[in-house]
C-alpha cells in the first residue's frame, strides 16, 4: 500500500489559507489606494472585476508597460476558475493561446511536482499526462495561487472589497463620451483613461449606458435555429425521463403546482423570452475521510423544495443526480446532471438587473437549496438507501474555500446581461456560416445552455426546458467588434465577458479559457487605443492583430 507523510488536514488548510491571503494582502497594497476625499490616483487602465477575463486584461496591460489597477468587489480573484469550475470546458485546446494557455501550463507545472499530490498519486489520475504542455483540471486553491502569482509577477495592484455604486448617475463619471472615473459604494474613485468591465453581470457596462439585453432572443432575430424557447428539441439530456406529476396533490390541478414549476404562459418554440439558463455552485467534494466535511443541513431547510426530487426517485429514475467530475487529490468539480440536480432552475431571472441586496438574497437561496439538496440525498428517508449510502461517502473538501465553510465563494452566473453592439455574435458565427470580422481569439465548445424553466406538458407531467448542447462543428473566430460598445456610446470601455452575443452563441463563448483570451485581447486594445489616441472602436485591426499574434493569441 502506498503511504506518504502528510500534514494533518488542519495544517494543510492553514498553510494554504495563509499563503493565499498573504499574497492577496501584498497585492492589495501595491500602487496605493484611491481614497475617498483625496484626488484619485490615475491609471492608464482600470479593470473592474477580477474574473479570469479581468486577470487576463490586467496582466496584459502591465506587461505592455502601462499602469493598471484590478478592482474586485469580493475577496478572491479568478471567478469561477478558482471557485470550483476545475473541469475546464475547453473544446479544441489547440486554439487556446496567449495568457490563457500560460495559465493552464502553470497548472501543469504545479502538478508535475510529486509534493502537489497530497491525497493521491499523479500516476493514478487519468487527466495528468506527463508529456502534455498544459493541464485542464485542477483544485480551486491551486488555480487561485497561480493567478495570484501571475498578477504579482506582473506588478498588478489588486483592490478587494470595492463595489461599483450602481445608484443612477453615481457610479460612472464622464467627460463627453468617455469615462473618466468610476465611483465605488465606499466613495473611492478609480480614475483612468481606459476601462474594462470584466464582471459576469456587466454592471459597469450597464451603468455607463451601453446597450445590452437579458434573456433569449427569438430565432428570427439573427437567423438562428436553436435560440429561444426549446420545449421539444432536447429529448435526452437533463430531462425527466419518467412521468412525474407536477401538482401539490397528485392528479389535482386545482391544488397548485409544486415549487419551481413555471405556471406559464409558455412561448412557442423558437420564440424569445426573459428566462435565463440556471445557476448553481460548482462544489468541490471529496470521499477521502481525511479531507471530507459532511454536507450541512441548512438552518432554513424546507423539505417541500425537494418534492419533485422525491417523485423522480419514486418514479424509478435512479440516475445519480449530479456529475462529480474528478479533480486531482481525490476531489471533484460537481456539476448538474439529470432531471433534478444542483441547478436551481427558474430562480435567477431577476438576478442580472437586481440590486446588490436582492442579489445577495438570491445567492443565499441558491446556497440553501443546493446544500439542502445534498443533505437530502445523504439523509432523507424518502431517498432510496442505495443512493443515501452512496452519498454518505461524499462530503465537501475540507481544504478548500477555508474562509467560506468549504463552500464556493462565487455562484456560477452562466449568463446575465449581454452587450448589444454594432456586431452581435450568433449561431451563424459559431457554425462558420458567415465570415466573422476582426478575430481576437477563438472558441470551440458546444453551444451549451442549461435548462431555463420547468413547465407542465400537454400530457400533464413536469418537464425541463432550455437545455441545448450542440457542437459548432469546429473552432470559430470571435470578433473584436463584439467586445466594444456601439460607435457613439462609450469610446473607452471594453467588455470581454458580457460580450455582444445572442443567447445561444454565448453558450459557447462563455467558457473560462475564452474569457482569459478575450480579457488579454481587451487589455491589448486598451493600450493600443491609448498609444494612438483613438477610441476603442477606432483601433486599427491590423495593428491589434499583429500584437495579439506576437503575444501568442490564436486568431484563426
Secondary structure, DSSP 8 states (H G I E B T S, - for coil): --------HHHHHHHHHHHHHHHHHHHHTTT----TTS---EEEEEEE--SHHHHHHHHHHHHTT--EEEEESSS-SSGGGGTT--S---SSGGG--HHHHHHHHHHHHHHHSGGG-TTS-GGG-TT--TT-S------HHHHHHHHHHHHHHHT-EEEES--B--STTTSEEEETTEEEEEEBTTS-EEEEEEEEE--SS-HHHHHTT--EEESB--HHHHT-SS-S--TTT-SSSSS--S--B-EEETTEEEEEE-TT--------TT--BS-----B--B-EE--GGGEE-----TT--GGGGHHHHHHHHTT----SSEEEE-GGGBEEEE--SSSSS--TTS-TTTTT--HHHHHHHHHHHHHHHHHHHHHHHH-TTS-HHHHHHHHT-EEETTS-TTTTTS-SS-B----EEE--SS-B-HHHHTTSS--SSEEEEE-S-EEE---EEEE-TTSBEEEE--EEE--SS-EEEEGGGSB--TTT-SSEE-SSS-SB-HHHHHHHT-HHHHHHHHHHHHHHHHHHHHHT--GGG--HHHHHHHHHHTT----
